[in-house]
Amino acid sequence: MLSKYKLGMAVLILSGMVLNPATAVSEEAENQKKDEKTVDEVTVAAEKISEKKVFLPDVQGTKINSGKKTSVVDLKELPQITNNNYRQALAKTTGLNLSEETTPLVSIGSRGLAPDRAQYIQVMKDGIPIHADMFGYPEAYYTPPFQSIENIEYIRGGSALMYGPQPGGALNFISKSPALDTPLRTYTENVFGSDNYFSTYNAATGTVGPMGYYAYFHERQGDGFRRTNSDFEVISSGIKVVLNQTSDSRLTFNYDEYHEEHGEPGGLSLSTTSNLNYMQDRNFSTREHDRFRLERYYGSLIYEKEFSEDTQFDWRTYGGHYRRWSKRQRGGGFGTVPAGAAANTNDIQEQDFYNIGFEPRIRHNYELFGETHTLSFGTHAFLSHSPRVEQRGSTPMSDSGVVRRENFRDAWYLSVFLENLFRIGKLSITPGVRVENIWQRIREEFNADKTTVPLADAKDHRAVPLFGLGIAYEIVKHVEAYINLSQSYRPKTFGDAVPLGTNQIIDGDLNDGFAKQYDFGLRGEPFSFLSWDINYFILDFSDQVGTVGNTISNVGDAWHQGIEFFSEVDVIGLYDHFQKTELTKQIGSFSPFMALTLLDAEFDQGPNKGKVPQYAPNYHLRFGTNYNFRNRVKVSFLSTFVDDQYADDALTPNRLVPSYKVWDLTGEVALLQDVMNSIDISLFGGVNNLFDENYYARITSAGIDPANGRNYYGGFKVSVGLPGDLPKQQSGGVHAA
């Protein structure tokens, strides 16, 4: 082995060769003449550090992840995903239950919590909430196009206390950053598929001087697979500008627009005889005129300052306008075509949300008792003004009508949070506290159904302290045991405060939901070819809010417990490791994986005592394999197996969702890659629901929402850039830092 002196001399010689190769060669020749001694050849070997990360680091910017159950979804690992297919994107993520639907909207539940519009999960983009209203109307109608996203982070349950109180955890979309290696790179992706599906995504990125930019335009549309009224169109665009992207002081500006419209073909029934039922024609539509529209205009300004390696300050300011509009024909029932006099009219609803918020955070490392500890603290403020208007249209197709209800909803939110990571050798302990302050007011201006009772003017304020504790112990390098104990909180929504239905009643003793969560796990990523995470969790959820008959009330306390297990191994990398070969370079990687959630959930108090909560299947299994040859060829064979579940807490017989299994086969081939360090061309495609499974994963008050059968897609993507001074970033077309 070389001595420290000789190693230092070698570094100096190599440095000199880089800075002045001619002088270095001359000096080396002269030294050789002076000293004819020869030194035995020494080979220095080190294991390559994998860039692949399955879990979030202990400290990430101003955030602390130590002792928390986390996942990272790297979208580059899979062949190109189109139409925001969450079934494929979340294939390796345990604990999440996707409630698939006909429309472009998304519904995701966590550990047996209701999935509708991910209302129990804090959904964010770059750490900024993207719900219509964080608490009063926590519906995630908008999600960004996957082509603009670098990866997806998910922090389970109460572990997400640093983001907010939601019991379902935090799902964070990390957007692509400007390319550093070129002043300009353009990217286009175009996809064609079944039912006249078409998608295009076009982007430009680069860095000029201190300014980096990333801009995109995306459109996707299709007729849908239902008989009528299942068409959709999504148009979105955005721009990100970063000043001083690689320095210790960065300023990032984001602006996004999103426009979406789709038809709502209605639900089906298994038994109705008034029209075709699910068994007769699963593609039948019961609604011809119901439509939904969404508009979103949002901007943010993020300032990040690294005062030193020990201290970082972040400031996020965000805000914008969110508009939700819908029209729905009256006179319908569960899985039936509207009939009777009411069917000649419709209900039209418009909700607007004007939001603004800011969140400063500080992270500081400090020395104490010979160890380095980390403190993170900050505050989050949010304001929302939300008018809501309901009209009655004179025909089933009307876009406007006579006003029947009008109310104004306002929310003010202020939280203060603090976490401290204490390190004691291989043991890490992270206590945390978050104090929530939520003010809400709902004021009715007009209600045609209230002629004998006063209009509502409800005010509410809650101050709720929440505590958490994360513990991690490194057993061996890159293998650790972790424990997380955290509280979470479910504030009453606007709909829980003022009844929306004509005959709807709200229990005068309605309480906010409150949850305690526990995670006990073991995880490891000791080699680039192997990773796993297994844990036992408990979710003790008190005072869940639901509907019993026509009354909104606390439907009881529920106890959710289960096991989550994830494992992935690159079998060729494993063979290389033990046989000291390099087959991975020759034939690529072949990585089977499994993501299993076993769940036991039951109401133990309240009117639903003894019943299973909605959308809480006993098992949720995803497994498959990914093949990757030098990022030139990617093939994924993915499966989803879900046990039967109910779509309501009352376990109504017609709300049973039978168990199902779905397989997807996707692939991508790079025809040209990094030609002249600037050109990439790829083809990709796939078959969703490969074996044409007849299933559904979602039931609403309108009936069964059937899932799509076998469908196909194919497309191409092209990236062209100007040569730059730095090595090309690898992120599949338009690149991210």
Residue pairs with C-beta under 8 A, 6 or more apart in sequence:
1 42
2 10
2 42
13 24
13 28
16 23
16 24
16 27
17 24
17 25
47 528
48 528
49 528
50 525
50 527
50 528
52 74
52 77
52 528
53 72
53 74
53 525
54 71
54 72
54 525
54 531
54 533
54 566
54 568
55 65
55 70
55 71
55 72
55 523
55 525
55 531
55 533
56 65
56 68
56 70
56 71
56 72
56 153
56 155
57 65
58 64
58 65
58 66
58 421
58 428
58 472
59 65
59 66
59 363
59 374
59 421
61 304
61 312
61 314
61 363
62 312
62 313
62 314
62 361
62 362
62 363
62 376
62 378
63 162
63 361
63 363
63 376
64 162
64 363
64 374
64 376
64 419
64 421
64 430
64 432
64 470
65 155
66 421
66 428
66 430
66 470
66 472
67 159
67 428
67 429
67 430
67 469
67 470
67 471
67 472
67 482
67 483
67 484
68 155
68 156
68 159
68 160
68 430
68 470
68 482
68 484
68 519
69 155
69 156
69 157
69 159
69 482
69 484
69 519
69 521
69 533
69 535
69 537
69 564
70 153
70 154
70 155
70 156
70 159
71 92
71 93
71 94
71 153
71 154
71 533
71 566
72 151
72 152
72 153
73 89
73 90
73 92
73 93
73 151
73 152
73 153
73 154
74 151
75 81
75 89
75 146
75 149
75 150
75 151
75 152
76 730
76 731
76 732
77 626
77 628
77 634
78 88
78 89
78 91
78 626
78 634
78 636
78 666
79 634
79 635
79 636
79 666
79 667
79 668
79 684
79 686
80 189
80 666
80 668
80 682
80 684
80 715
80 717
80 732
81 88
81 89
81 146
81 666
82 191
82 193
82 199
82 220
82 713
82 715
83 104
83 191
83 193
83 197
83 199
83 220
83 222
83 713
84 104
84 106
84 143
84 145
84 146
85 664
85 688
86 98
86 106
86 108
87 98
87 100
87 638
87 640
87 662
87 664
88 636
88 638
88 664
88 666
89 146
89 152
90 96
90 98
90 108
90 152
91 593
91 595
91 622
91 624
91 636
91 638
91 640
92 566
92 568
92 593
92 595
92 622
93 154
93 595
94 533
94 564
94 565
94 566
94 595
94 596
94 597
94 620
95 110
95 111
95 156
95 169
95 537
95 564
95 597
96 108
96 109
96 110
96 154
97 108
97 109
97 110
97 112
97 115
97 597
97 615
97 617
97 620
97 642
98 106
98 107
98 108
98 115
98 640
98 697
99 107
99 108
99 109
99 115
99 116
99 615
99 697
99 698
100 696
100 697
100 698
100 705
100 707
100 708
101 107
101 697
101 698
101 705
102 224
102 225
102 226
102 230
102 264
102 265
102 705
102 706
102 708
103 232
103 262
103 264
103 292
104 220
104 232
104 234
104 260
104 262
105 117
105 141
105 262
105 292
106 117
106 118
106 140
106 143
107 115
107 116
107 117
107 118
107 698
108 115
108 118
108 121
108 171
109 115
109 118
109 120
109 168
109 615
110 120
110 121
110 156
110 157
110 167
110 168
110 169
111 156
111 157
111 168
111 537
111 539
111 560
111 562
111 597
111 599
111 601
112 539
112 558
112 560
112 562
112 599
112 601
112 613
112 615
112 616
113 120
113 121
113 167
113 168
113 539
113 541
113 613
113 615
114 120
114 613
114 614
114 615
115 615
116 139
117 138
117 139
117 140
117 141
118 140
118 168
118 171
119 138
119 139
119 140
120 138
120 166
120 167
120 168
120 490
121 140
121 166
121 168
121 169
121 170
121 171
122 129
122 131
122 134
122 160
122 163
122 164
122 166
122 168
122 169
122 170
122 171
123 129
123 130
123 131
123 140
123 143
123 170
123 171
123 173
124 130
124 163
124 170
124 171
124 172
124 173
125 144
125 172
125 173
125 175
126 172
126 173
126 174
126 175
126 254
126 300
126 302
127 163
127 172
127 316
127 359
128 300
128 316
128 318
128 357
129 164
129 357
129 382
130 140
130 142
130 143
130 173
130 298
131 137
131 138
131 139
131 140
132 138
132 139
132 141
132 322
132 324
132 351
132 353
132 386
133 353
133 355
133 384
133 386
133 409
133 411
133 494
134 164
134 382
134 384
134 411
134 413
135 411
135 413
135 438
135 440
135 491
135 493
136 384
136 386
136 409
136 411
136 440
136 493
136 494
137 351
137 353
137 386
137 409
137 493
137 494
137 495
138 166
138 493
139 324
141 260
141 294
141 324
142 258
142 260
142 294
142 296
142 322
143 173
144 173
144 175
144 236
144 238
144 256
145 201
145 216
145 218
145 220
145 234
145 236
147 189
147 201
147 203
147 216
147 218
148 175
148 176
148 201
148 203
148 216
148 218
148 238
149 173
149 174
149 175
149 176
150 174
150 175
150 176
150 177
150 731
150 736
151 174
152 171
152 172
152 173
152 174
153 170
153 171
153 172
153 174
154 169
154 170
154 171
154 172
155 163
155 169
155 170
155 172
156 169
156 519
156 537
157 167
157 168
157 169
157 484
157 486
157 488
157 517
157 519
157 537
157 539
158 167
158 169
158 468
158 484
158 485
158 486
158 487
158 488
158 515
158 516
158 517
159 169
159 468
159 470
159 484
159 486
159 517
159 519
160 166
160 169
160 170
161 417
161 419
161 432
161 434
161 466
161 468
161 486
161 487
161 488
162 376
162 417
162 419
162 432
162 434
163 170
163 172
164 170
164 380
164 415
165 434
165 436
165 464
165 466
165 488
165 489
165 490
165 491
166 488
166 489
166 490
167 488
167 489
167 490
167 513
167 515
167 517
167 539
167 541
175 214
175 238
175 240
175 254
176 205
176 214
176 240
176 731
176 734
176 735
176 736
177 212
177 214
177 240
177 242
177 245
177 736
177 737
178 205
178 206
178 207
178 212
178 213
178 214
178 240
178 241
178 242
178 245
178 736
178 737
179 185
179 205
179 206
179 207
179 212
179 214
179 721
179 724
179 729
179 734
179 735
179 736
179 737
180 207
180 212
180 245
180 246
180 724
180 726
180 729
180 737
181 207
181 724
181 725
181 726
181 727
181 728
181 729
181 735
182 206
182 207
182 678
182 721
182 722
182 723
182 724
182 728
183 206
183 207
183 208
183 722
183 724
184 204
184 205
184 206
184 721
184 722
185 204
185 205
185 206
185 678
185 719
185 720
185 721
185 722
185 734
185 735
186 202
186 203
186 204
186 719
186 720
186 721
187 201
187 202
187 203
187 204
187 205
187 717
187 718
187 719
187 733
187 734
188 200
188 201
188 202
188 203
188 717
188 718
189 199
189 200
189 201
189 202
189 715
189 716
189 717
189 718
189 733
190 198
190 199
190 200
190 715
190 716
190 717
191 197
191 198
191 199
191 200
191 220
191 713
191 714
191 715
192 198
192 713
192 714
192 715
193 199
193 222
193 711
193 712
193 713
193 714
194 225
194 711
194 712
194 713
195 222
195 223
195 224
195 225
195 711
196 221
196 222
196 223
197 220
197 221
197 222
197 223
197 711
197 713
198 220
198 221
198 222
199 218
199 219
199 220
199 221
199 715
200 218
200 219
200 220
201 216
201 217
201 218
202 216
202 217
202 218
203 214
203 215
203 216
203 217
203 733
203 734
204 213
204 214
204 215
204 216
204 734
205 212
205 213
205 214
205 215
205 734
205 735
206 212
206 213
206 721
206 722
207 213
207 245
210 243
210 244
210 247
211 241
211 242
211 243
212 241
212 242
212 243
212 245
212 737
213 239
213 240
213 241
213 242
214 239
214 240
214 734
214 736
215 237
215 238
215 239
215 240
216 237
216 238
216 239
216 734
217 236
217 237
218 234
218 235
218 236
218 237
219 233
219 234
219 235
219 236
220 233
220 234
221 231
221 232
221 233
221 234
222 231
222 232
223 230
223 231
224 230
224 231
224 232
224 262
224 263
224 265
225 283
225 708
225 709
225 711
226 265
226 283
226 284
226 285
226 706
227 265
227 281
227 283
227 284
227 285
228 263
228 265
228 285
228 288
229 263
229 264
229 265
229 266
229 285
229 287
229 288
229 289
229 290
230 262
230 263
230 265
230 285
231 262
231 263
232 260
232 261
232 262
232 263
233 260
233 261
233 262
234 258
234 259
234 260
235 258
235 259
235 260
236 256
236 257
236 258
236 259
237 256
237 257
238 254
238 255
238 256
238 257
239 253
239 254
239 255
240 252
240 253
240 254
241 252
241 253
242 250
242 251
242 252
242 253
243 250
243 251
243 252
244 250
244 251
245 737
246 737
248 305
248 306
248 307
249 304
249 305
249 306
250 302
250 303
250 304
250 305
251 301
251 302
251 303
251 304
252 300
252 301
252 302
252 303
252 304
253 299
253 300
253 301
253 302
254 299
254 300
254 301
254 302
255 298
255 299
255 300
256 296
256 297
256 298
256 299
257 296
257 297
258 294
258 295
258 296
259 293
259 294
259 295
259 296
260 293
260 294
261 291
261 292
261 293
261 294
262 291
262 292
263 287
263 290
263 291
263 292
264 287
264 290
264 291
264 292
264 326
264 328
264 702
265 285
265 286
265 287
265 290
266 285
266 286
266 287
266 290
266 332
266 335
266 337
266 702
266 703
267 286
267 334
267 335
267 699
267 700
267 701
267 702
267 703
267 704
267 705
268 277
268 278
268 282
268 284
268 286
268 335
268 703
268 704
268 706
269 277
269 278
269 334
269 335
269 336
269 654
269 703
269 704
270 277
270 278
270 279
270 335
270 654
270 704
271 277
271 654
272 334
272 335
272 336
274 336
274 337
274 339
275 284
275 286
275 336
275 337
276 284
277 284
277 335
278 335
278 696
278 704
278 706
282 694
282 706
283 706
286 332
286 335
286 336
286 337
286 338
286 702
286 703
287 328
287 329
287 332
287 338
287 702
288 329
288 396
289 327
289 329
289 346
289 396
289 397
290 326
290 327
290 328
290 329
290 346
291 326
291 327
292 324
292 325
292 326
293 323
293 324
293 325
293 326
294 323
294 324
294 325
295 321
295 322
295 323
296 320
296 321
296 322
296 323
297 320
297 321
298 318
298 319
298 320
298 321
298 322
299 318
299 319
299 320
300 316
300 317
300 318
300 319
301 316
301 317
301 318
302 314
302 315
302 316
302 317
303 313
303 314
303 315
304 312
304 313
304 314
305 312
305 313
305 314
306 312
307 313
309 365
310 364
310 365
310 366
311 362
311 363
311 364
311 365
312 362
312 363
312 364
313 360
313 361
313 362
313 363
314 359
314 360
314 361
314 362
314 378
315 358
315 359
315 360
315 361
316 357
316 358
316 359
316 360
317 357
317 358
318 355
318 356
318 357
318 358
319 354
319 355
319 356
319 357
320 354
320 355
321 352
321 353
321 354
321 355
322 352
322 353
322 355
323 350
323 351
323 352
323 353
324 349
324 350
324 351
324 352
324 353
325 348
325 349
325 350
325 351
326 348
326 349
327 346
327 347
327 348
327 349
327 393
327 398
327 399
328 346
328 347
329 338
329 343
329 345
329 346
329 396
330 338
330 342
330 343
330 345
330 346
330 347
331 338
331 339
331 340
331 341
331 342
331 343
331 344
331 345
332 338
332 339
332 343
332 702
334 654
334 701
334 702
334 703
335 702
335 703
335 704
336 703
338 396
343 396
344 394
344 395
344 396
345 392
345 393
345 394
345 395
345 396
345 398
345 401
346 392
346 393
346 395
346 396
346 397
346 398
346 401
347 390
347 391
347 392
347 393
348 390
348 391
348 392
348 393
348 398
348 399
348 400
348 401
349 388
349 389
349 390
349 391
350 388
350 389
351 386
351 387
351 388
352 386
352 387
352 388
353 384
353 385
353 386
354 384
354 385
354 386
355 382
355 383
355 384
356 382
356 383
357 380
357 381
357 382
357 383
357 413
358 380
358 381
359 378
359 379
359 380
359 381
360 378
360 379
361 376
361 377
361 378
362 375
362 376
362 377
362 378
363 374
363 375
363 376
364 374
364 375
364 376
365 372
365 373
365 374
365 375
366 372
366 373
366 374
366 375
367 373
371 422
371 423
371 424
371 425
372 423
373 420
373 421
373 422
373 423
374 420
374 421
375 418
375 419
375 420
375 421
376 418
376 419
376 420
376 421
377 416
377 417
377 418
377 419
378 416
378 417
379 414
379 415
379 416
379 417
380 413
380 414
380 415
380 417
381 413
381 414
381 415
382 411
382 412
382 413
382 414
383 410
383 411
383 412
383 413
384 409
384 410
384 411
385 408
385 409
385 410
386 408
386 409
386 410
386 411
386 494
387 406
387 407
387 408
387 409
388 405
388 406
388 407
388 408
388 409
388 494
389 403
389 405
389 406
390 403
390 404
390 405
390 406
391 400
391 401
391 402
391 403
391 404
392 401
392 402
392 404
393 399
393 400
393 401
394 401
394 402
403 446
403 448
404 446
404 447
404 448
404 449
405 444
405 446
405 447
405 448
405 449
405 500
406 444
406 445
406 446
406 447
407 442
407 443
407 444
407 445
407 447
407 456
407 498
408 442
408 443
408 445
409 440
409 441
409 442
409 443
409 494
410 440
410 441
410 442
411 438
411 439
411 440
411 441
412 438
412 439
412 440
413 436
413 437
413 438
413 439
414 437
415 434
415 435
415 436
415 437
416 434
416 435
417 432
417 433
417 434
417 435
418 432
418 433
418 434
419 430
419 431
419 432
419 433
419 468
420 430
420 431
420 432
421 428
421 429
421 430
422 428
422 429
422 430
426 473
426 474
426 475
427 471
427 472
427 473
428 470
428 471
428 472
428 473
429 469
429 470
429 471
430 468
430 469
430 470
430 471
430 472
431 467
431 468
431 469
431 470
432 467
432 468
432 469
432 470
432 486
433 465
433 466
433 467
433 468
434 465
434 466
434 467
434 468
435 463
435 464
435 465
435 466
436 462
436 463
436 464
436 465
436 466
436 489
436 491
437 461
437 462
437 463
438 460
438 461
438 462
438 464
438 491
439 459
439 460
439 461
440 458
440 459
440 460
440 461
440 491
440 492
440 494
440 497
441 457
441 458
441 459
441 460
442 456
442 457
442 458
442 494
442 497
442 498
443 455
443 456
443 457
443 458
444 450
444 455
444 456
444 457
444 498
445 455
446 455
447 455
447 456
449 502
456 498
458 497
458 498
460 492
460 497
462 491
462 512
464 489
464 512
466 486
466 487
466 488
466 489
467 486
467 487
468 484
468 485
468 486
468 487
469 483
469 484
469 485
469 486
470 482
470 483
470 484
470 486
471 482
471 483
471 484
472 480
472 481
472 482
472 483
473 480
473 481
473 482
474 480
475 481
476 526
477 526
478 524
478 525
478 526
479 522
479 523
479 524
479 526
480 522
480 523
480 524
481 521
481 522
482 519
482 520
482 521
482 522
482 523
482 535
483 518
483 519
483 520
483 521
484 517
484 518
484 519
485 516
485 517
485 518
486 516
486 517
487 514
487 515
487 516
487 517
488 514
488 515
488 516
488 517
489 512
489 513
489 514
489 515
490 512
490 513
490 514
490 515
490 541
490 544
490 545
491 512
492 510
492 512
492 545
493 545
495 552
496 506
496 510
496 545
496 552
497 506
498 506
499 505
499 506
499 552
501 550
503 550
504 550
504 551
504 552
505 550
505 551
505 552
506 551
506 552
506 553
507 551
507 552
507 553
507 554
509 553
509 554
510 545
510 552
510 553
510 554
511 543
511 554
512 543
512 545
513 541
513 542
513 543
513 544
513 545
513 554
514 541
514 542
514 543
515 539
515 540
515 541
515 542
516 538
516 539
516 540
517 537
517 538
517 539
517 540
518 537
518 538
519 535
519 536
519 537
520 535
520 536
520 537
521 533
521 534
521 535
521 536
521 564
522 533
522 534
522 535
523 531
523 532
523 533
523 534
523 535
524 530
524 531
524 532
524 533
525 531
527 573
527 577
528 570
528 573
529 569
529 570
529 572
529 573
529 574
529 576
529 577
529 589
529 591
530 568
530 569
530 570
530 574
531 566
531 567
531 568
531 569
532 565
532 566
532 567
532 568
533 564
533 565
533 566
533 567
534 563
534 564
534 565
534 566
535 563
535 564
536 561
536 562
536 563
537 560
537 561
537 562
537 563
537 564
538 559
538 560
538 561
539 558
539 559
539 560
539 561
539 601
540 557
540 559
540 560
541 557
541 558
541 559
541 560
542 557
543 554
543 557
544 554
544 555
544 556
544 557
544 558
544 606
544 613
544 649
545 552
545 553
545 554
545 555
546 552
546 553
546 554
546 555
546 608
546 649
547 553
547 555
548 555
548 607
548 608
548 650
553 607
554 606
555 603
555 606
555 607
555 608
555 649
556 603
556 604
556 605
556 606
556 607
556 608
556 609
557 603
557 604
557 605
557 606
558 601
558 602
558 603
558 604
558 613
559 601
559 602
559 604
560 599
560 600
560 601
560 613
560 616
561 599
561 600
561 601
562 597
562 598
562 599
562 600
562 601
563 596
563 597
563 598
564 596
564 597
564 598
565 594
565 595
565 596
565 597
566 593
566 594
566 595
566 596
567 593
567 594
568 591
568 592
568 593
568 594
569 591
569 592
569 593
570 584
570 589
570 590
570 591
571 590
571 591
571 592
572 583
572 584
572 587
572 588
572 589
572 590
573 584
573 589
575 581
575 583
576 582
576 583
576 584
585 630
587 629
588 627
588 628
588 629
588 630
588 633
589 626
589 627
589 628
589 629
590 625
590 626
590 627
591 625
591 626
591 627
591 628
592 623
592 624
592 625
593 623
593 624
593 625
593 626
594 621
594 622
594 623
595 621
595 622
595 623
596 619
596 620
596 621
596 622
596 623
597 619
597 620
597 621
598 618
598 619
599 616
599 617
599 618
599 619
599 620
600 618
601 612
601 613
601 616
602 610
602 611
602 612
602 613
603 609
603 610
603 611
603 612
603 613
603 649
608 649
608 650
611 649
611 650
611 651
612 645
612 646
612 651
613 649
614 645
614 646
614 647
614 648
614 649
614 655
615 645
615 646
615 647
615 657
616 645
617 642
617 643
617 644
617 645
617 659
618 643
619 641
619 642
619 643
620 640
620 641
620 642
620 643
621 639
621 640
621 641
621 642
622 638
622 639
622 640
622 641
623 639
624 636
624 637
624 638
624 639
625 636
625 637
626 634
626 635
626 636
627 633
627 634
627 635
627 636
628 634
631 670
631 673
631 730
631 732
632 669
632 670
632 673
633 667
633 668
633 669
633 670
634 667
634 668
635 665
635 666
635 667
635 668
636 664
636 665
636 666
636 667
637 663
637 664
637 665
638 663
638 664
638 665
638 666
639 661
639 662
639 663
639 664
640 661
640 662
641 659
641 660
641 661
642 659
642 660
642 661
642 697
643 659
644 656
644 657
644 658
644 659
645 656
645 657
646 652
646 655
646 656
646 657
647 655
647 656
647 657
647 698
647 699
647 700
648 655
654 699
655 699
657 696
657 697
657 698
657 699
658 695
660 693
660 695
660 696
660 697
660 707
661 693
661 695
662 689
662 693
662 695
662 707
663 689
663 690
663 691
663 693
664 686
664 687
664 688
664 689
664 690
665 686
665 687
665 690
666 684
666 685
666 686
666 687
667 684
667 685
667 686
668 682
668 683
668 684
669 682
669 683
669 684
670 680
670 681
670 682
671 681
671 682
671 683
672 679
672 680
672 681
673 680
673 682
674 680
674 728
676 723
677 723
677 724
677 728
678 720
678 721
678 722
678 723
678 728
679 718
679 719
679 720
679 721
680 717
680 718
680 719
680 732
680 733
681 716
681 717
681 718
681 719
682 716
682 717
682 718
682 733
683 714
683 715
683 716
684 714
684 715
684 716
684 717
685 712
685 713
685 714
685 715
686 712
686 713
686 714
687 710
687 711
687 712
688 708
688 710
688 711
688 712
688 713
689 707
689 708
689 709
689 710
689 711
690 710
691 710
692 709
692 710
693 707
693 709
694 709
695 706
695 707
696 704
696 705
696 706
696 707
697 705
697 707
698 704
698 705
698 707
699 705
717 733
719 733
719 734
721 728
728 735
729 735
729 736
729 737
